[in-house]
Amino acid sequence: MTVTAADHNVMAEPRSCVRCSRGSLLWVVGRCADCVAEMGLQDDRTEYDAWKADVQAEYGRK
């Protein structure tokens, strides 16, 4: 199914997070919002920085 801007009857579907495997409607480059927050709050920022690099590779730098 291809969704266009005119398809107002299409429901959002959860996607699985690659980090925690939970389904989430808010999903950015594989991670759910909860995991992004957890990674950002860790003392060791290695995992968060790697995710940020993936986001920049996917969407570019603005």
Secondary structure, DSSP 8 states (H G I E B T S, - for coil): ----TT-TT-----EE-TTT--EESSEETTEEHHHHHHHHHSS--HHHHHHHHHHHHHH---
